Each structure stands twice: as structure tokens, then as C-alpha cells.
Amino acid sequence: MTSSTATCAGLRFDRVSWLRGSNAFLNAALTSDAARILLLDRGHPLVHKSPARRKQVYFASWSDVRSTVLACVDRPEYGVFGPEPYNLRMREGSPQKVWLGSTQGLISPLLSLAFLGIEMREDGPSLPAEPGLHVPTGMPYFVLSLTARSQHRHAWTEACDVLDMRKALGSLAPQDTALVSMARSLIDWNERTRHCPSCGSKQYSALSGHKRVCGTALAKHAYPCSMLEIGGRAPPQECEAWSSLQNYTHPRTDPVVLVGVVCDDKILLARKRGWPKGLYSCIAGFVEQGESIEEATRREAMEETGLDVGHVSYQCSQPWPFPAQLMLGLLAFVKTPDAQVRLDLDNELEEAFFATKEQVKSMLCSQNDQQSHDVVRHGHPVTVPGPEALAHELLSRWAQSSHHVEVHSRL
Amino acid sequence: MTSSTATCAGLRFDRVSWLRGSNAFLNAALTSDAARILLLDRGHPLVHKSPARRKQVYFASWSDVRSTVLACVDRPEYGVFGPEPYNLRMREGSPQKVWLGSTQGLISPLLSLAFLGIEMREDGPSLPAEPGLHVPTGMPYFVLSLTARSQHRHAWTEACDVLDMRKALGSLAPQDTALVSMARSLIDWNERTRHCPSCGSKQYSALSGHKRVCGTALAKHAYPCSMLEIGGRAPPQECEAWSSLQNYTHPRTDPVVLVGVVCDDKILLARKRGWPKGLYSCIAGFVEQGESIEEATRREAMEETGLDVGHVSYQCSQPWPFPAQLMLGLLAFVKTPDAQVRLDLDNELEEAFFATKEQVKSMLCSQNDQQSHDVVRHGHPVTVPGPEALAHELLSRWAQSSHHVEVHSRL
């Protein structure tokens, strides 16, 4: 398994980030026959109804979602958005530069919609944009959230099921898993980031879901005053946005180190309180501010196991959409082979032990062929996370590595 | 240079994260003679006055900051905090478990204070905490922000200068640079994250500056009602915090890929519009949601240079406190050696060219010995970022690697 086929990674389309701010492109792409619009309901994808285990994502067309989208745009209080999904009438007298800076790819505040990218095809449709912008030919992908639009949800119940996102990891094709993961993280962040962290005013989605901007910045520089009333109060002028137009918030991507602690020819397996009986994995934790990933790895090893690790070796990475983590898989080599594990520092783990390569191989295989294996702890057969988790990949890489490589890595 | 000595990394103290929620420990540590309290003014550290180029961080003691801290705690409207910096009177009838969950390490909303860690020394002071918590002996480190306390700033003007943080990177000892970097990122995040992203209510600092919690959660579960009035309005019950006590916000750590694009035996150097004349560096960009770091690397290479890269090799990482980035240094190998660079996709770069190892070595050396070197573009000698930047380390690793290693890596 290479990094590009890791679960939740491997999107084959181009994100064409430079097009996220072109209203001309976005409107043309969304309303074109080529548009493929993924639907999420509370972060879970809509799929074609099917008794088969392998599910297929349902992609709506513009005609399917037109009334849902335009119902948000057309409401009189948001009339400033104009007749298209991505649009906004220019305030009289606003300098064009300021206006463009704050309103690129802006959507009605009632709409959770994002542009994801283009699946490039030479024979695909050619879409227009502003002069000077390069637009590849192909199928444009969007995501529309139905979470706040329960009245529209019924339209799809005939054709679709809502597939739980955790189950989607094992039952969608890898390419669709990657697509839904990206869309879910982006929509989740948009729907949970409604207010400016600086002043509490309403934020608006800009760059088609890839940034958010404080209403205060818009109020001062570009917006018709009526828009402000959405926040329910006058704009607080002490907000940072009042002095800086660029008070954007950008999506969260939280790095997490997943650490295989290696001692001689064994690797540490640990379990947290409350996990299913017999389940063990590598240790993990968020990278903190002011840390390299190697330092975060050593800190987590010390905090959770009391082990002092020296050399750290990066192995693999994977996005994880619960809600928006970047998993970084590393091997960390214990300095003194006779070191004792202690779990009483941060008290996160219930138990930990060192397993051999043969034992780990047996655990990894037993998931595939459903056979029982021979590692038992406290009366329960030991299992490790399945192929959808980076821990599986990290353990697999270690188990398949040569002893020579490990010894070399420790030096 | 190993990762642990990278600029802004290499903190030698223990973050002891499990102590961030112990009011008993935090109060004892902050008010002990051993406390070392870093002061930041708008994110810039206070240092001892000195004409020397090498500056020393000024560490205040509890007696220095006592009146500043207690002025925030003692205000009548915040009387619920009680007489100590970390404290809060329990609401009558609140179940203890709920109470503890939301008020661990809580500080008065007017105070920007955070616990950083313990510099462990066997002969250091021993500090108390709740039963069951492991407390290493040593010197506890805190950071206190003076940004909103201009009336207290004068107390230090006799002894201290405010050192611009950018200059601090080159003029503080590496250990102090790492300390200030962590403190700056943490305080910056606290001071710019004042409101709940879900409902706009005031947030409070919990776990001594390492989380923030929506006032709505506190209102429902634990807080005396008077606290709510700080937000200036009744708590909105539609906030996620109303149904979930764990509506914490955690600090941002934004991963950025820094990419050395390698083609045969050359590496790409590029410059953005507006950079100082002659300055070139590696390309860089934020990791997006739903991407592995290898995918982010390939996307950035394509977006900024139009080059299709295959194999990607992680090299090194470094935190960067402007404001809270995690820099990830990678080499990326171009698939077809005769590929043409194009800069017109996202239009971020002004110019780019491939440099040889000898040229890069010359650029890296010229910064150290201040000698001129012989690479000139458009009439200006080419320079690369200094040792404080991860680009310097990445270029240096590549320039010192053997041709054999690169060829091998590309396969």
C-alpha cells in the first residue's frame, strides 16, 4: 500500500484552488450538465439504494438541487446575492479591489455548499471563468449539505439511503471514500464555524466553502447594510476584521502523531479504557503548538508509556474525517532496551505490551481471513485496527521490515 | 542539524499535560518561588536590557506579577473565581463530575495566562497536586500576556525591552526561541479566539490556556449565572455546547508542506511577488482537508509550478509561530526530466529556476560568511532563507545528499 491509496486519501481530481474565487466559473460549473453534486446529511453521504455491501455515492445534478439552492438565494433579505448561487451585487462606490477581496466565491449564509475540484477529462466540458484563469476541461464536483434543509431531504428518499460515514470507510470504493472524507471535513468545519472568533459576529462562507470571513469586514468595505442584520446587532468595531480586510478563518487540519514504539524486535500495542475487548493499537496524540512532529512523538511516548524514545522515523500519512485530522504515522525507537512501561502519567491507557513481528503479522492477517489467531490477553483474542486505519498500515510496514533496517534506524 | 535542534523546536522541558487541569498544582506552581513567568506584549517577548546582540529572556516571579494577576481575579463581577489565579467556587448542587469537566484549569476571562511545562531537576522544588497525579520536581514555566494590560506594562520598562519576535529568532538562545515560540502561538490563539464558533457567546480559557470552552456549556452545567453576563446576552440554547459539555475548542496547529522540487540533479528555487530582491526559496502551502502530506506536496507542486511529481520523501519538520504552523519539509521528484515549469495556474510565483548542488551550497554558505557568491538572476545575487527557516535545512540536506540516494528515492 502506498500513501496515495491510504484510506480517505487518493482523490484523483484536481482541486484547482485558484478557481474557488471565480463567481463566473462557479456559477457556470454548478449549473452545467456536467456538475456532480455530492449530498451530505449531518456529515453522512447519500448513496444509491442497494442491498449490496459495496455502496455507490449518489451524485445529484443541478436540476435535482436547483430549487433547494435557489430557495436560499432568493429570500428577500438575501436579495443582495442576486439570481445565481455565487453572486453578490456590488455596493455602489466600493472600490473594485476591496470588493473582490472580500466577496470571492461568497455564498448565501443559509447555504452549505462547497466546490471540491475538477475530474479532468480531455473530452470533458469546457467551462468559462474570468479572463486569465486557467480552467481544465472535465467534470466539476460540489458538495451540498442537507443538514439544515430537512424540508428538502424527502426529495431523495426514494432513490437514496443515508450511509453512516464510519460504515462508508469499508463499503464505498476508495476513490469515493476520499471524496466523501474531504467533503465531510469541509462541510463540518463550515457548519460549526458560524461566528467570528474575534467578535462573535456572523461569518460568511467565502471561496466556495474554503474560507470564512467576518461580517464586520464585509460591512465596512463592501456589503450593503441590510446584510449586517443577519447577525442581529451592529458590527463591533473593535473586531480585528474592522481594521483588516483579510480577517479570514481557514479550515482546520489538526495533525496527530500515530506512534509505533519499537524496542529491539518488538512493537508496543496499547489499549485505552472503554475500547472493545481485545482491541489494541499504536499510541496517538495531537501535535501541540511549538513542537516538531519528532518532538510530539517523543512527548506522546513519554506521557502515555513513560518510555524515552530517541530516533523517530516518519512512515506514512492519511487524512481522517472525524472531524478533520491529519494522521502522521511514525516509528519511534526506545533508547534503553530494558526500560519499563508506566501508564500512570497521563492515565490514558489501560494496558500495553510489546508484541513480536510474528504476533503482529498474525493479528493483521486474522482480520482478512476471519480466522482465529493465537495472541490472547486476559482471555480475549487480541485484534488491531482494520485496513481503514493508519495504525494498520504502520504496523504492517514495521512487521514487513527487515531487522537490519530497524537496527540501522536506531543509530 | 537534527530535527530536535530546528529553530523554534527543541524545548527541553516536559509539558506534563496531565497537570493542566489541576487547580491545586497550578496555583501552587504559579505562586511558588520556583515559577518562571515569561511575559509577552502583543506576542513579543520581554528581554533584559542589553546592548549585546544575544538577548536574554526576562522571567518574572510571582511577586512581580501578583498584583497584575490578582487585579483580574479580584474584580467583583468575577468574584466566583475566588482568591487564587486558578479557582472557581462550586455551584451549589452541581454534580462534581460535570463541574470538574468544565472548570479544570479555568482562568478569569480577563487574564491571558498559560502553563507551559516543567524544567525537570532532581534537586528542584516539589509541588503539590491532587492525589493520583504525578508531579515531577523542577521549575514550572508560565506565560502571561501584557497585551490587554497596558497599565501594568510600565512596571517592566526599567528592566526590559520588548524584542520583536522575528528578531528573536536570531538573537535568543535556541532553547529560549523554542520557549517563546510555543508561548506566542498559545497566547495568540487564546487572544484571537474569544467567541464560540458555534453560537458567538464568550469563551473561557480552560486547562490553563490549552483549551477554550463556550460559556453556554458552563452556564448550563456549572456556572453561577452572573458569569454569563460577561457575554452581554442570554445564552443561546441552540449552541452545540448546550447539548454537549465537551464543546471545547483546541489550539490551531496548521500543517504546511515545504517542498523541494527535484529534477535530476537540480532543485527548484522560486520567488513570490513582493519578496526582497534576489530572495528565492522552496515552494510551500497549507495541507488541505482530506489530503495526506504526500498528496498536498504533489498538489502544491502542480498548482505553483505545473510540474507533475511522483515520489515524495519526508525530511524534517519545525514549528513556526507566525501564528501557529507546523512546517513539514519534503523532497518531491519530478516524473519527466524535460517537463516545463508554468507559473500561470495559481499565479503565486513571480519566477522559478532549477539550481545545481554547487549553486545551492554557495548560497547557503554566503549567508554564514557574508561573502558574495556567483549566482545572479536579473542583476541580483540570489539568496535563500537563513538558518531559522526550514527551507534552509531542506536545501542543505538535499545539497549534501549523494546522487545515489536521490536516484534511489525516485524509483
Interface residues (C-beta under 8 A of the other chain):
Chain A: S3 S4 A6 C8 A9 G10 L11 D14 R15 S17 W18 H134 A178 S181 M182 A183 S185 L186 W189 R192 T193 R194 H195 C196 P197 S198 C199 G200 S201 K202 E240 H250 P251 R252 T253 D254 P255 F286 V287 E288 Q289 G290 E291 S292 I293 E294 E295 R299 M302 E303 V312 Y314 C316 S317 Q318 P319 P321 A324 L326 L328 D344 L345 D346 N347
Chain B: S3 S4 A6 C8 A9 G10 L11 D14 R15 S17 W18 G132 H134 A178 S181 M182 A183 S185 L186 W189 R192 T193 R194 H195 C196 P197 S198 C199 G200 S201 K202 E240 H250 P251 R252 T253 D254 P255 F286 V287 E288 Q289 G290 E291 S292 I293 E294 E295 R299 M302 E303 V312 Y314 C316 S317 Q318 P319 P321 A324 L326 L328 D344 L345 D346 N347
